[in-house]
Amino acid sequence: MERLAELRARIRDQVRSTTGLMTHQRSFLALFLGARSELDESQWEALRRSGLTHLLVISGLHVGLIAILVMFALRWMFCWLPRQYADWVACGLTILAILSYVALIDYGLPALRASLAVCLALLMLRLRRRVLPSTFFIAVFSCSVLLDPLAPWSAGFWLSFVAVGLLFVAFSHRPLQSFSKLGSLWRSQMALTIGLAGILAISFQQIPSAAPLANLVATPLITLIVVPLGLLALAVALVWSAGGEMLLRMTDICLDGFWRVAELASLGPVLQTPLEVTLAAVAFIMVGVCVAGAMRMPGAVWFIGMLALLGLGMRERYEQVWFRFTLLDVGQGLATVIESRGETALYDAGPGFADGWSAGAAVVDPYLRSVGVKGLKYAVISHGDSDHAGGWSDVRANFTLAYALSGEPERVAGTKPCIAGAIYQVGGARMEVLWPLREVSGKSNNRSCVIRLTVGELAILMTGDIEASAQRELLAEANDKLASDVMVLPHHGSASSFLPAFASAVSPRVVIASAGYLNAFGHPHKLVRDWFVRRDAAFYNTAQVGAVQVSIEEGGSAFKIQFGGPSDEVLMTLGNNR
């Protein structure tokens, strides 16, 4: 893995140096290398509002188009072989090229799933076997679930399959051969634009009003011009720098046109209210039925009706809670979400890694969207270590934010310093900063922002990674503010961050350790776990039970702890915790 990461870095550096003169170099890197972090916040906002986000990420259309170009190029190169052998050689080398490409970019599961689908489709085509769409779907679905068992919980997972289904229907029983014609590609864009608009509106209760028209222009521009031209430019640049530079300039002009379309489309309103969404969904579905009939697509009416029903089933239903505290399972790291009376705060955003994966995009963002969060009132990133702040950039890019603070603002972008004594209100909950009491030097862990959260009689203490020395100072300066019903263990339950006197002062009834399964550090330490268990505290380790949720109703005399699933929950009475 280290060698692969080094190779990716070298390839990115080479592409960056080759494209150094491009105005839209960052967009080029995002499109061809999957480097999402290259785009800034304003660009992502323009893409979201215009409905064009899918065009600057590695998608199924992107991978499929690359496969087609490589396949045709290889068939031409091996034209001297008998046709049967040339086709098999081209197919095998195309599959190898696609898998190599996905391995060398900052891929995500959608890119991996797309490459898998393309490879299966190529094999079916070479075997000359007529495969039912349902069989193809089941094969790709099964492999996708094996790669990521949690993927089906994402609406985006199902939307990708719906997109493939639309293509199958649009091209009747010849989905692959139809791509050989320019007109068929335009037809596919129309089918996707019209077919997906309705289900997006129903599923997510919002749709950019200009997205259909923007996609009709921008999708062919990217798939038919920018991707082939960009790939050709990189290939030519290896052997003829002047020719490659000329082609890159042409690609740059096309990308400039794409951004002009995106910016213009982003000015349109985003339909969000239930009435507007319903009307938009019905309108798009009706248009889809009419267009499908004009195209003589078999089974179009019942198929689009099925999409509407699927959209209703996927529609996210949100409930406003009095108070809910969710410690997410992000592996070896920490991320918690606080919800109360329609307001939301975040404490830490989980880990992030050099290969581009982050819990912010993979876990935190999907959870926030699943409960209907559009923006955060507060975000607290305890300190700058990657297991707490690694997912922050993704969360920050995808949600509006009123105020952010951290114990290490110089290491965490967009945050202001935590100041002991500061109080923030999140709905019916009160967040008080207990640490740092003053400017702290030395270890990053001891600069963690410590928060005590109270709602009614319930108190929750979030400690970041503070170690024993910081805990001693807290005992001396703020001993009367430490007692809490629930405590998130300092530093994931490490022995070096365990101070019995501090734990006794908190005296929690519920203790939660956020740790990775079979992590190399041995967190939480057996000594720490046994100490709390001997004192009858309920001990939860996310590596064993997954996410842990604490909730309470308005005026309630008991709080509920839920973990593992709906059936795994415990009720605890307030008022007799210590």
Disulfide bonds with the S-S distance in Angstrom:
Cys418-Cys449 2.07
